[in-house]
Each structure stands twice: as C-alpha cells, then as structure tokens.
Amino acid sequence: MNKSNPSNSKQRILEFLLELSKPSGLDKVAWLNRKAISERTFYRDLDELRVNGFDVQHRSKESLYLNQHLLVERFTIEELIAIRRGLLAVQPKHGLLVNILKKLDDYIDPNEAINKEAVKFSQNIQNIVDALDTGHCITLHDYQSNKTAKPQTRKVEPHALVNQGEVLEAWDLQKKSWRDYKVSRIGWVEILPKRVVSNRSNKNQTDDFGMKGKEVRRITLFMNQLAANLLRDDFPKAGERIRKTNQEKEMPYVYEAEVYDYRAVGRFVLGLPGDVFVVGDEDFKAYLVKKHEKVPY
C-alpha cells in the first residue's frame, strides 16, 4: 500500500486550516471533491487540527468553521514560531497566507523569542534531569495545556524524558495517573522536597495502538482484506498479530489482543464501517455505540 507523501499531507492540512478560517467556512463535500480524499482522511485531518488546539465547529451537517476566539493565546511562542517556519517553507503567494505571516510577525519577534525560549527550555530540562537523578517530585508552573487557555500548575513525579527530551513522562499527583507533558509548554520547573514513590517506577506499558492505562481489556476483531492492510499500515505492532481464518469468507482476518485504552482502536473501527466486525469485549461494543451516537451528520 502506498503511503502518502508527508509533505503533501502537511500542505493539505495547512490549506484545510486556511479554508476553515474563511468567513464562509468549509463545505465538506466540496473539499472532498476538490482534494480527491476519502472521508476517513478528512476526519484524520480534522482530528489533527483539534488535537493541536484548533477549535473547529459545525455550522451544519456539511459546513465547518474555525472558532478563532483567543486562538493565538492557546499557543506557546515556540509553537507560533514553528507555524511561521512552516508557512515560510511553502513560500506563500496566496494573500491569506501572507496576511497570517504578517500577523505572526506583529505578534512575535522571532529572533528574540527563539533565544528566550531556548534559555527557558534548557533551564527546565536541567531541573527535570536533576529531579530524576535525585528522586524528587517537581511542580510544573504555568503549564499551557492544549485543552484549556488558562495556564495550569501540575505537581508530578517525573519518570523519564522521551522523544529527544521534548516530552516528560510523569505521574500526576492530583489526577493520580500517568501523563505526558510537552517540555515546550512548561513555564518553569520547581524541584520539591517530596520524594518520588519508588514502587511507582514500573510505568504502564503501551498496547499495540500506543495507548497506556491501568486496566487491561481483551478485544477481538474480524476484518476484510482492506481493514487488515490498513491495520498493518497504521499500527505495525497490531498488524503482527493478524491471522487468517477460514471461518468467515467475507472477513477472513482476525485480530485478538489486550489493549489499555479504547480510543485509538475505536477510531480505527469507526473509520471502517462494514469492514470490521467487533466480536468483543462487550464494554468495547458499548463504547463504540456511544461514540457513534456523537458522530455529526
């Protein structure tokens, strides 16, 4: 199966964002025809924007728009600079792209901001490393979550720095769960006298879909050739567990494994109606029914 060019995907998502930004918004059917993409790709692009803090709303079943209220305040300076670099990389000639660049330049001084962010990032990394070495808890001050515009304070037990030091894996002492924090979103780090609980170091593993959690649930899926190929393509670890059976002619492939969270596998199943049959477990079926009821039509 041919993979799409990542640069083409980024360009398409950028154009998607620009179309949503227009006063008239975006017509889904027209966009699908214009870009020659499937609904599955459309909703993937939509999820990508929402995960990164863009508030995309529905005007009607087929019409969407970008809610731009306090949009800039949801990004760190570093992220705004990254957006600016992305726009410059495509060498914009379109009036709307040029206007966005001008507004970004009015909002930030790239050279000064990069220096300040680099110093802050380095100091935060050093404090996190010191806390990891000494086994102390830390407070993440002024953390800019993508779920809320207001900076948050998080007290955590640091576990590890991953993704080349860009992400902190930690136990949130208030929410009592494992969380991932982007270091670029941390205002400043305070090392606390409180020590890390030693028996909590056995951090949860990830399932075939990259999800973490405490509860283990076993699911069983039957699928056709298309779904099996997509599962291997999108989630190679899960693809290794697919086996062929002669019990079902229309859906001869079966995937059976334990998962920690329904969200990733649920999105895969919901994106392939008619291509995947869920055998179990019952809680997963109930989860899918609930999610399906929220799908906009």
C-alpha positions as CSV (number, residue, x, y, z in Angstrom):
1,M,0.0,0.0,0.0
2,N,1.4,3.4,-1.0
3,K,1.9,5.8,1.8
4,S,1.1,9.5,1.1
5,N,3.9,12.0,1.0
6,P,4.2,13.6,4.5
7,S,4.9,17.0,2.9
8,N,1.8,16.7,0.8
9,S,-0.2,15.8,3.9
10,K,1.2,18.8,5.8
11,Q,0.4,21.1,2.8
12,R,-3.2,19.7,2.7
13,I,-3.8,20.3,6.4
14,L,-2.4,23.8,6.1
15,E,-4.8,24.5,3.2
16,F,-7.6,22.8,5.3
17,L,-6.9,25.3,8.1
18,L,-6.9,28.3,5.8
19,E,-10.2,27.2,4.2
20,L,-11.8,26.8,7.7
21,S,-10.5,30.3,8.6
22,K,-12.5,32.0,5.8
23,P,-15.8,33.8,6.9
24,S,-17.8,31.3,4.7
25,G,-16.1,28.3,6.4
26,L,-15.6,25.0,4.7
27,D,-18.1,22.8,2.8
28,K,-17.1,19.2,3.5
29,V,-18.4,17.7,0.2
30,A,-16.8,20.3,-1.9
31,W,-13.5,19.8,0.0
32,L,-13.6,16.1,-0.5
33,N,-14.1,16.5,-4.3
34,R,-11.5,19.3,-4.5
35,K,-8.8,17.3,-2.8
36,A,-9.9,13.8,-4.0
37,I,-9.6,12.4,-0.5
38,S,-11.8,10.0,1.5
39,E,-14.0,10.9,4.5
40,R,-11.5,8.8,6.6
41,T,-8.7,11.1,5.5
42,F,-10.9,14.2,6.1
43,Y,-11.6,13.2,9.7
44,R,-8.0,12.3,10.3
45,D,-7.0,15.9,9.2
46,L,-9.8,17.3,11.4
47,D,-8.6,15.3,14.4
48,E,-5.0,16.5,13.7
49,L,-6.2,20.1,13.9
50,R,-8.3,19.6,17.0
51,V,-5.5,17.7,18.9
52,N,-3.2,20.7,18.2
53,G,-5.6,23.2,19.8
54,F,-7.7,24.4,16.8
55,D,-11.4,24.8,17.8
56,V,-13.2,23.6,14.7
57,Q,-17.0,23.8,14.9
58,H,-20.0,22.7,12.8
59,R,-22.4,25.2,11.3
60,S,-24.5,22.4,9.8
61,K,-24.0,18.7,8.8
62,E,-21.6,19.6,6.0
63,S,-20.3,23.0,6.9
64,L,-17.5,23.7,9.4
65,Y,-15.6,26.8,10.5
66,L,-12.7,27.7,12.8
67,N,-13.5,29.4,16.0
68,Q,-10.7,32.0,16.2
69,H,-11.6,33.4,19.7
70,L,-8.4,33.6,21.7
71,L,-6.7,31.3,19.2
72,V,-3.2,32.8,19.5
73,E,-3.3,32.6,23.3
74,R,-3.5,28.8,23.0
75,F,0.0,28.5,21.5
76,T,3.4,29.0,23.1
77,I,5.8,31.4,21.4
78,E,7.8,28.4,20.3
79,E,4.8,26.9,18.6
80,L,3.9,30.1,16.9
81,I,7.5,30.3,15.5
82,A,7.1,26.7,14.2
83,I,3.9,27.8,12.4
84,R,5.7,30.7,10.9
85,R,8.6,28.4,9.7
86,G,6.0,26.1,8.2
87,L,4.4,29.0,6.3
88,L,7.8,30.2,5.0
89,A,8.7,26.7,3.9
90,V,5.8,26.6,1.4
91,Q,6.8,30.1,0.0
92,P,3.3,31.6,0.3
93,K,2.0,33.8,-2.6
94,H,-1.7,33.5,-1.6
95,G,-3.0,36.7,0.1
96,L,-4.4,34.9,3.1
97,L,-1.1,33.1,3.8
98,V,0.8,36.4,3.5
99,N,-1.6,38.1,5.9
100,I,-1.1,35.3,8.5
101,L,2.7,35.7,8.3
102,K,2.3,39.5,8.8
103,K,0.2,39.0,11.9
104,L,2.6,36.5,13.3
105,D,5.5,38.9,12.8
106,D,3.5,41.6,14.6
107,Y,2.9,39.3,17.5
108,I,6.4,37.9,18.0
109,D,10.0,38.9,17.4
110,P,11.3,35.6,16.1
111,N,15.0,36.1,17.0
112,E,14.3,37.4,20.5
113,A,11.7,34.8,21.1
114,I,13.8,31.9,20.0
115,N,16.6,33.0,22.3
116,K,14.3,33.3,25.3
117,E,12.6,30.0,24.6
118,A,15.9,28.3,24.2
119,V,17.1,29.5,27.6
120,K,13.9,28.6,29.3
121,F,13.8,25.2,27.6
122,S,17.4,24.5,28.7
123,Q,16.8,25.5,32.3
124,N,13.6,23.4,32.5
125,I,15.4,20.4,31.1
126,Q,18.2,20.8,33.6
127,N,15.8,21.0,36.6
128,I,13.9,17.9,35.3
129,V,17.2,15.9,34.9
130,D,18.3,17.0,38.4
131,A,14.9,15.8,39.9
132,L,15.2,12.5,38.0
133,D,18.8,12.0,39.3
134,T,17.9,12.8,43.0
135,G,14.4,11.2,43.0
136,H,12.4,14.3,43.9
137,C,9.0,15.5,42.8
138,I,8.6,18.6,40.8
139,T,6.0,21.3,40.1
140,L,5.3,22.4,36.5
141,H,4.4,26.0,36.8
142,D,2.3,27.8,34.0
143,Y,1.8,24.7,32.0
144,Q,0.0,25.5,28.8
145,S,-2.4,22.6,28.1
146,N,-4.0,22.4,24.7
147,K,-7.3,21.6,26.5
148,T,-7.6,25.0,28.3
149,A,-6.5,28.5,27.6
150,K,-5.5,29.2,31.3
151,P,-2.0,28.1,32.4
152,Q,-2.1,25.2,34.9
153,T,0.1,24.1,37.8
154,R,0.9,20.4,38.0
155,K,2.7,18.6,40.8
156,V,4.2,15.4,39.4
157,E,6.6,12.5,40.0
158,P,9.0,12.7,36.9
159,H,9.7,9.3,35.3
160,A,11.6,9.9,32.1
161,L,12.3,12.4,29.3
162,V,11.4,10.9,25.9
163,N,11.2,12.0,22.2
164,Q,14.7,13.5,22.3
165,G,13.8,15.4,25.5
166,E,10.7,17.0,24.2
167,V,8.2,15.1,26.4
168,L,8.2,14.4,30.1
169,E,6.5,11.2,31.3
170,A,5.3,11.7,34.8
171,W,2.8,10.6,37.5
172,D,0.3,13.4,38.2
173,L,-0.1,13.6,42.0
174,Q,-3.5,15.3,41.7
175,K,-5.1,13.2,38.9
176,K,-3.3,10.1,40.1
177,S,-2.5,8.8,36.6
178,W,0.4,8.7,34.2
179,R,0.6,11.8,31.9
180,D,2.8,13.1,29.1
181,Y,3.8,16.8,29.3
182,K,5.5,18.8,26.4
183,V,8.5,20.5,27.9
184,S,8.0,23.4,25.5
185,R,4.6,24.1,27.2
186,I,6.1,24.3,30.7
187,G,6.6,27.8,32.1
188,W,9.2,26.9,34.8
189,V,10.1,23.8,36.9
190,E,10.4,23.8,40.7
191,I,12.1,20.9,42.5
192,L,10.2,19.9,45.6
193,P,11.5,18.3,48.9
194,K,8.9,15.4,48.4
195,R,10.5,12.2,47.2
196,V,9.2,10.0,44.4
197,V,7.4,6.8,45.4
198,S,9.8,4.1,44.5
199,N,7.3,1.3,43.7
200,R,5.6,3.5,41.1
201,S,8.6,3.2,38.8
202,N,7.0,0.3,36.9
203,K,5.3,2.6,34.4
204,N,2.5,1.2,32.3
205,Q,3.5,-0.3,29.0
206,T,1.8,0.7,25.8
207,D,-0.6,-1.5,23.8
208,D,-0.5,-2.3,20.1
209,F,-2.0,1.2,19.4
210,G,0.4,3.1,21.5
211,M,-2.0,3.7,24.4
212,K,-1.3,3.5,28.1
213,G,-3.5,2.7,31.1
214,K,-4.1,0.6,34.1
215,E,-7.0,-1.6,33.0
216,V,-6.3,-4.4,30.5
217,R,-9.2,-5.4,28.2
218,R,-9.1,-8.1,25.6
219,I,-10.7,-7.3,22.2
220,T,-11.4,-9.5,19.2
221,L,-12.0,-8.1,15.7
222,F,-12.8,-9.8,12.4
223,M,-12.0,-7.9,9.3
224,N,-11.7,-8.0,5.5
225,Q,-8.6,-7.6,3.4
226,L,-8.8,-3.8,3.2
227,A,-9.1,-3.4,7.0
228,A,-6.3,-5.9,7.6
229,N,-4.0,-4.0,5.2
230,L,-4.8,-0.6,6.9
231,L,-4.2,-2.0,10.4
232,R,-0.8,-3.3,9.3
233,D,-0.1,0.0,7.7
234,D,-1.3,2.3,10.5
235,F,-0.3,0.1,13.5
236,P,2.5,-2.2,12.6
237,K,2.6,-3.7,16.1
238,A,-1.0,-4.7,15.9
239,G,-0.5,-5.9,12.3
240,E,1.9,-8.5,13.5
241,R,-1.0,-10.2,15.4
242,I,-3.3,-10.5,12.5
243,R,-4.0,-14.1,11.5
244,K,-6.1,-15.6,8.7
245,T,-9.0,-17.9,9.4
246,N,-11.3,-19.9,7.1
247,Q,-14.3,-19.4,9.4
248,E,-15.5,-16.2,7.7
249,K,-15.4,-15.7,3.9
250,E,-16.2,-12.0,3.9
251,M,-14.0,-11.2,6.9
252,P,-11.3,-13.9,7.0
253,Y,-8.8,-12.0,9.1
254,V,-8.9,-11.8,12.9
255,Y,-7.1,-9.6,15.4
256,E,-7.1,-10.5,19.1
257,A,-5.1,-8.7,21.8
258,E,-5.2,-6.8,25.0
259,V,-5.5,-3.1,25.0
260,Y,-5.2,-0.4,27.7
261,D,-7.5,2.2,26.1
262,Y,-10.3,2.1,23.6
263,R,-9.7,5.4,21.9
264,A,-7.2,4.5,19.3
265,V,-8.6,1.1,18.3
266,G,-12.1,2.7,18.5
267,R,-11.2,5.4,16.0
268,F,-9.8,2.7,13.7
269,V,-13.0,0.6,13.8
270,L,-15.3,3.6,13.4
271,G,-13.4,4.8,10.4
272,L,-14.1,1.5,8.6
273,P,-17.8,0.8,8.8
274,G,-18.7,-2.5,7.2
275,D,-15.0,-3.6,7.0
276,V,-14.6,-4.6,10.7
277,F,-16.8,-6.8,12.9
278,V,-16.4,-6.5,16.6
279,V,-16.7,-9.8,18.5
280,G,-15.7,-8.5,21.9
281,D,-15.5,-7.4,24.5
282,E,-18.9,-6.1,25.4
283,D,-17.5,-2.9,27.0
284,F,-15.8,-2.1,23.7
285,K,-19.1,-2.6,21.8
286,A,-20.8,-0.2,24.2
287,Y,-18.0,2.3,23.8
288,L,-18.4,2.2,20.0
289,V,-22.2,2.7,20.2
290,K,-21.7,5.7,22.4
291,K,-19.1,7.3,20.1
292,H,-21.2,6.6,17.0
293,E,-24.1,8.5,18.6
294,K,-21.9,11.6,18.7
295,V,-20.8,11.5,15.1
296,P,-22.2,14.6,13.3
297,Y,-24.5,14.0,10.4
